Amino acid sequence: MPLNEEQVERYSRHIILGDVGVEGQEKILSGKVLIIGAGGLGAPVALYLAAAGVGTIGLVDGDTVDVSNLQRQVIHFTADVGRPKVVSAQEKITAINPDVKVVAYHTRVDASNIMGIIKDYDFIVDGTDNFAAKFLINDACVLGGKPFSHGGILRFDGQTLTHVPGQACYRCLFKAPPPTGVVPTCAQAGILGAVAGMLGTIQAAEVLRFLIGKGELLTNRILIFNALDMKFRQVAFRRDPHCAVCGDHPSITTLVDAAPAVCDLKSRGSH
């Protein structure tokens, strides 16, 4: 469908970009993106993708808004405390851009449901806060042939990488979840609220660049930053032919739920 007058005005700052234009905006409008975790990372991702005009945004989170979330999960307001995060986030997305279709899944992803949830989407965003979910999302996306953006935050630090089929995955870099208790949780170690926004907007940019087919995605490299001294660095890595899920002879061919969440003692949904 060609852009109507209201859309041309709404997305005019995209359209005048040579690498986006009308064609790129139409690709964004036809895009279907799933965000797993409607918290610290999922909040800025959802807000920017909605504003950009992504046609369909799926939101997965089984948690409700807690007052401690408000320090960083900017899609939720004080009046939303106690409400399902996906409902709160859906309302804000619709308020920003009523043209966006929002599909809300008030549940947690697990081995039994994740393949059915991700199958209809073009790109998956990992905004979860625990290693079990991150490895599950990685494995499901590799097995399902879905590109995805990984994001992780703790204290003043953030990291992100992007996987597309045929390229290195999260397991190529991190073989397995760390033992429970080895890595401090978000609830134990804390998180600077703005760090979630910094990383979430990077993930949103990855999604948009994927949809328009421009630029160089964060594939085969991980972006790491520390907001305390504002230093960014990238570490290159390769697809591991011995990787358990994307290697030449994978040992992971079906999904299995891992240990319980380790990054947040109170909430298992999102940072």
N, C-alpha and C positions, 0 to 999 in steps of 0.2 A: 504494500500500500504506500502511495506517495505521501510525503509529509503534508499535513494541512497547515493553514496559516498560523494557528496557535502553536503548533509544534516547531515551525520554522523560527518563530520568535523565541520560544522557550529554549531551544537548543542552538540559538544563533552563535553563541561563543564556541560551540563545538564545530558548527558548520563552516565557520570562517577559517578554521585550522586546515591547512593543506593536507595533513595526514588523516583527517577525519572526513570533513565535507559531508554532503548529503548522503553519499553512499555509506560512509562509516556510521553516521547516525542511524540510518535505516538498519544496519547490522546490529547496533546496540538495541534498537527498539524490538528487534526480533529475537534477541538473546534470552536465554533461560539460565539463570544462575541460582544455585542452591547454597545457602549459608548455614553451616552447621554450628550452632552456638550463637545466641542473640545477646551476647554480653559485651565485654570490653573491646574485643576485636570485631565481632559481628555488628556492633552498633555503628561504628563509622563506615564499615563496608556497606551496610544496608542503606545508610543515609546517602552516601555518595553515589551508589548505584541507582538508587531511586531518583535522585536529582538528575543523573545522567540519562535516565529514560530506559533503563533495562526493562524489557517488556514483561518478563515474568521473574519474580524473586521468590524462591522458596526459603522458608525459615524453619529450622529444626531446633527445638529446645524444650526440655521437659520441666524446666525450673520456673519458679515465680520470682518476681522482683523483690529483692531485699534492700533495706535501707543502706547497707554497706556496699551495694552495687552502684549507687548513684555517684560515687566519687569518680567513676571512669566509664560507666556504661551509659553514654550520653543520649541514647535513644529512649531511655526510661526517665520519667519524672517522679517527683515525690508522691504525687497522687496515684502513681501506678504500683506502689508498694503492696505486695500481696497478690497482684494480678499475674497471670501467665505472661512470661516474657514475649512469647510469640504474638500474643494479642496486643500487648503494649506496643511492640515494634511495628506490627501491621498498621495500627492506627497512625503512627508517625509517618510511615512510608506513604500511606494514602493521603495524608495531609500535605506532604511535600509534592506528590505527583499522583493525582487520581487516575492517571492512565496506566499506572503500573499494576499488573495483576500480582497479588500476593497469595501464596499458598502456605498456610501455617500448619506445622506438624508439632502439636504439643506432646512431644515424646522425646526419649533419648534414643540415639542410634545404637543398635547392637547388631550382632551377627545375623539375627533373624530378619531384620527389617531394612538394613541399609541399602542393599542392592535394589530393592524395590523402590526406595525413595530416590536414589541418585539417577536411576535409569533414564528419566525424561529430561535431564538437565545437560546443558552444554559445558558447564564449568562448575566446579565445587570449591567452596571456600571453607577451610578448617579454621573455625574460631573457637575451638574447644580448649579446655583448661587442664586436660589430663592425658597422660601418655597412652593409656589404654584406648581412648577414643582416637588419638592421633594415629596410632598404628593401625587401628581398624579402618579409619578413613583412607589411609594410604593403601592398604591392601585391597579394599573394596574398589578404589578408583583404578588401581593397576589391573585388577582382574576384570573390571567392567570397561576398561579402555577410556576412562574419563580423566581429563586434565584437572588439576587442583592446585590450590595455593595453601601451603602450610604456614602457620604463624604461631609463634610462641613468645610469651613475655614473662618477666620476673624481675622484681626490684626496678632497676633502671635500664634493663637490657631487653632487646628484642631480636628476633631472628625470623627469617622467612625464606622460603624457596618455592619454586613452581615446578610441578611435574607435568609433562605431557607424554602421551604414549610413545614408548621407544627410548625415552631419556631416563636419566637417573631418578630414582625415587627416594623417599624419606628413609627407607630401610637400607639403601645403599650407603648412607652416611651414618645412620644410627641403627645398628643391627636388631636391637630388641629394647623394650622398655627397661629402665633402670630398676633395681630392686626397690620395693616400697620402703620409704624412709631415707633413702640415700640422697635424693634431691629434695630440698625444702619446698613446702607447698606455698601457693600464693597467700593463703591465710597466715602462714607462719612467717614468711619472708617479706611480704608486702609488695606493692606495685605502685609506681608513680602513675597517676591517672593518665597524664598526657602521653605516656609511652604507648598505651593502648591505642590512642588516636593516631600516633605517628605510624605505628605498624599497620593498623587497619586501613589507613589511607593508601599505604604502599600496596597492600593486598588489593584494594579497590582499583588502583591504577593497573595492576597486573591483569585483572579481569577485563577492564576496558580495552587494554592493548591486545589482549587475546581476541576479543570480539571483533575488533576492527582489523586485526591481522597486521599490525604495525609495531615496529620497535623490536627490541630484544628482550624476551622474557627471562626471568631468573631461573632458567633451567641449567642444570649441571653446575650450579653455584648457589651458595647460601649467603645471604646478606645479613650481617650482624651489626648491631649498633649499641652504643652505650650513651644514654641521654645525660649522664652525669658530667661527662667530659665532651659530649657531642662528637664522638668519633664513629665513623662508619668504615666497615671493611667487608670485602667479599672473599670467600674461600671457594675455589673451584674444586669440583670432584667429578668423578666419572661413574657411569653406570657400572655396577659391580656384576660381572658375569656369574658370580657365585651368590648373588642376592637371593634370599629365600623366596621372594615373591616376583621379582622382575628379571631374575637371572636366566641363564640358558637352560638350567634344569631346576626349576623352582620346586621347593618342598611345600610351600603354602599354595594350595589350589582351592581350598575352601576356607570360609571365615569361621573363626572361633573367638568368642569373647575372652579377653585377657583379664588380668587382675583388676580390682576396683580402682577407681580414680585416685590419683596421687597428688594432684596439683591444687586441690581445694577441699578442705575438710568439710565445709558446709554445703557447697554446691557443686554438682557434677556437670553442670551444663555448659558454662562458658566463662572465660576470664572475667 
